[in-house]
C-alpha cells in the first residue's frame, strides 16, 4: 500500500501569475520528489513545464520531463539530482511523458551533462508517432512498455522508488503517465493539467483514446490508492479520483453540446459550429478550442457510424 505522504506544496490551489512561479530553485513535494519548473510560461504552458526528480541521493534520481532545451533549466535540473556528497548529476534515467516541444527537447542536453560527468542516464519513453508534428519528433534510447516498472533502490533493497509506466494516448499518441507506487502519486504529464483543459489536436491527438485513457487512469488510481496528481503544468492536485471524474464529465458535456450544434446545423462546418459550441469560452481561445472541437467531431462521427451514439 502507498505511504500516502502529504504533498508539501504550500501554494496548492489557484495558479499564480507566471511571473510569480518558482523556477530558480527546486520545490520539495516529498522527501523523494522535487519539482523544478522551466522558465517557459505562456498561453499553452501556463506557469511553465514542470520537471520532476524522483528518488534520493542514495538511490539516484529519475528525471521526468526535462522540458525545453533551456540550458539554465537543464543545468539546474542536473544540479538538483545530488549525490550523497552534494554534487549533482546523480541521474539514472530521463523519462519523457511525450514528445511535445515543451517536454522532451531538454532530454538530450541533460543526458550530455551526465555523460560529461561520467554518468550514463538513458532517455526512455515512447517514440513520436508518424502523426506527430514536425516540432514534436522524439526517439528515446529505449521504449517504455505499458506496465513497465522503473525501480530505484539502495543496495540494501530499502527505500525503493518505483515508477510504473501507463500508456495514455489522447493528447499525444505517445503519451505516458507514471505512477509512483510507494507514495500513491500520479505524474500525469499533459493528460491532466491544473488550471486548464488539455488540448486534443488531431491527428496525433484522439478524443476517443483520451477518454479511454482517463478511464484507465481512474482504474489505476483506484487500485493503487492514489491521492495526488502531479501535472506537467500547475500545482499538485488533491483528490485524484475526483479530478479525473470531473475532467471526463467536462469532456462529455462539451461533446454533447457539440453534437447538439451539429444536429441543429447539419450543413455547417467546424468554423460555423465553433462559436455555438464554445459560446461560453472567450473568443480569443477559439483558435485553440477548434483543435479539440475537431477531435470531438471525429469522435462523434465515429460513434454514429459504429451505432454507439446515444
N, C-alpha and C positions, 0 to 999 in steps of 0.2 A: 504494500500500500504506500502511496506517496507520503512524504514527510509533511506536506501542507504547510510549509513555512510561509509566513506573511510577507508579501511583497513590500519591500522598503522603498516605495515610490510616494514620497510625501506630497508630490504635486499631482497625484492621481485626480482625475476629474476633467473639467473643461480644458481644452488646449489653450496655452498662452499664445501671444503673438510670436511669430517665428523669431523675431529679434530677441525674445526673452528665453528662448530654448537653450538648454545647456549643450554645447558642442565641444568645449575645450577639455573637459575632464570626464572620465568615465563615471557613470552613476551606478552604485551598487544596489541591485534589486534584491539579491540574496547574497549570501557569502560566496556562492559559486556561480552567480550570474551578474555580469556587468553589461550596461548599455552605454554605447558611445554613438551619438548621433552625428551624421555627416552634415557639414555646413552647406546643404543644398536645398534650403527652403524654397517653396514655390507653389504655384497653383495646383500642380499634380502631386507634389511631395509633402505638402503641409509643412511642419517644422523641419523636415529633413528625413533622410533614411536612417532608421535605427540599425546599427550594427550591434551584435551581441557577442559576448565572450562567455562560454560555459566551461566550468572547470575550476581548478585552483592551482597554486604554484607547485604542488606536489604531483598532481596528475597531468599537468599540462592543460591546454585550452583548445576548444574548438571555436573558431570564429564563424559566425553566421551572418551572411550578407555584408561583405566588406564595403559595399556601396559603390559610388562612382570612383573613377581614378583620380581622386584628390590626394595629392602627395602628403599634405599635412594630416589629413584624416587617417590615411593608411599608416603613417608613422606613429600617430597617437594610438591606433589600434594595436600595432606591433609592440609599443612600449607598455601598454596596459596588460599584455599577456606575460606576466612576470615569472621568472624562475624563483626558487626559494631565496636566492641571494639578492633578489631585487632587480636584476637585469631583465630586459624584455625579450620578445621573440619566442616565448615558450609555447609555441603552437604545434598541435598535432594534425589538425585538419582545418581546411577552409571550405565552408559549405555555402552554396548559393541557392536560395529558395526558388529563384527563376532567373531568366536571362535579361530582364529589362535593364535599361541603361543606368538606372539609379541603384542597382543591386549588385551586378556581377563584375563590372569593369575593374573594381578595386582588387579583385582576387589575384590577378597576375602580379601587380606590383607588391602586394603583401607577401605573396609567395617568394618573390625575388628578395625582399628584405630578409626573410627567413633563410633562404639559400645562402645569402651573403654571410650570415651568422653561423652557417654550418648546420642549419635545421631543415629537415625535409618535411614539408607541410603540403600534402596533396590537395588539390582542388576537387571537390566532389559535388555532384548534383545531377540534373538531367540535361542533356544537350537540347538546345533550342530546336524546335520542330521546323519543317520546311515552311510552315505558315507564319513564322516569326518575322517581324520587320527587320530591315537591314541593320538598324542600330541595336538590335537585341540578339545578336549572334553569340552563342556561348557553347564551348566544348570543354567539359571537365576532364580531369585526368582519369577519373573513374566515375561510372554511373551509379547512382543510388537506386536500389530496388525498393519497391513498396514493401514496408515492414522491416527493412534492414535496420539493424541497430549499430550505432556508433558509440563505442564504450571507452571511457577514460577511467582508469583506476590506479591506485597506488600499487606498488609491488606486493604489498600485504593483502591486496584484494579489497581493502576497506575504502570507504569514501568514493564509491563508483558514481559516475555521471553517465547516464545512458540516454542518447537521443535516438528516437525511433522515427524513421522517415515515413511520411504519409503522402502518397501521390494525390494531389488535389488539383487536377486540371480545371480550367474555367476562366480565371483571369489570364492565365497563360497555359499553353499546352504542357509545358514542362514544369509547372509549379509544384513545389513540395512544401508541406508543413512539417514541423518537427516537434515531437512530444518528448519532454524531459521527464522520464518515467519516475525517477526517485522523488521529484518535487511536485509532480502533478501540474506541469506548466505546458502550454501550447505556444510555440513560436509560429505565428500564422502568416508570416510574410505579407503579401498584399491580398491574400484571400479574405482576411477580416482586418479592417482598419478601425482606428479610433478617431472619430471626428468627421468621417466622410464615408461614402459608399464606393466600393470598388468598381472601377470601370471594366466592363466586359467588351472587348474590342475584337469583333470577328476580322479575319478568320482564325487567328490564334486564340482569341477568346471565344468561349462557347457557353451560352447560358444554361443549357441542359446539363453539361458537365459541371458547371459551377454549382447548381442546385444539388446535384447528386453528391458533390464533394462536401457541401455543407452538411448533408445527412450523414456522410461518413465521419466528419469531424464531431458531430453530435454523438454518434455511437461511440467513437473513440474516447471522447471526454467523459462520457457516462461510465464506460468500462474502467477508466483509469482515475476517476475521481478528480478530474481537472477542475481547478477553481479559477485560475487566471489565464488570460490570453495576452501574449506579448506580441504586438503587431509591429510591422516594419515602419509604421508612421503613427506617432502619437504615444500617449501614455499606456501603461499596463491597464488591462480591462478586467475588472472583477466579474463574478457571475458568468462564467464561460458559457454554460448551457443556455442561460437567459439571453446572452448576447447573440449566440448562434440562432436561436429560435426567433428573436426579434428581426435579425437580418433576413432570414428566409421569409418571414411573414411580409416584410417590406418589399422584397423582390416579387413575391406572388401577388401582392396588392398592386404593384406597378404593372405587372404583366396583365392582370385582369383589366386594368384601366386601358392599357394599350390595345388589348383585344376588343374592348368595347368601342374604342375610337375607330379601329379598323373595320368593325362590323357596321358602324354608322356611316363610314366613309369608304366603301369598298373599292371605289375607283381612285382613291387617293394614293399618295406615295409617302415615304418616310418624312420628307420635308413638310408635307401638309399635316401628317399625324403628330409630328413632334410638338408643336405649340399647344395642341389639345391634350396630349398625353402627359405633358410636363408643364401644365399651366400653373402648377404650384411651385415651380422652380424658377429662380432668377434667370431671365433670358440670356444673360451673359454666360451661363453654364450650358446652354442648349447645344453648342457645338460638341462638347464632351458627352452630354446626355444622349446625343444622337447615336454615338457608338453603342451604348447599352441598349437603346431602342432597337437598333438593327439586330442585336443579339436576341432581344425578346421577340421581335418579329420572326426571326428564323426559328426560334423555339416554338412559337405559337403555330406557325405553318407546319412544323414537324408534328406537333401534337394533333393537328387537324388531319393531316394526311395519314397518320397512323391510327386514327379513330380514338385517340386518348383525350381529346379536348372535352372540357366539361359541357 
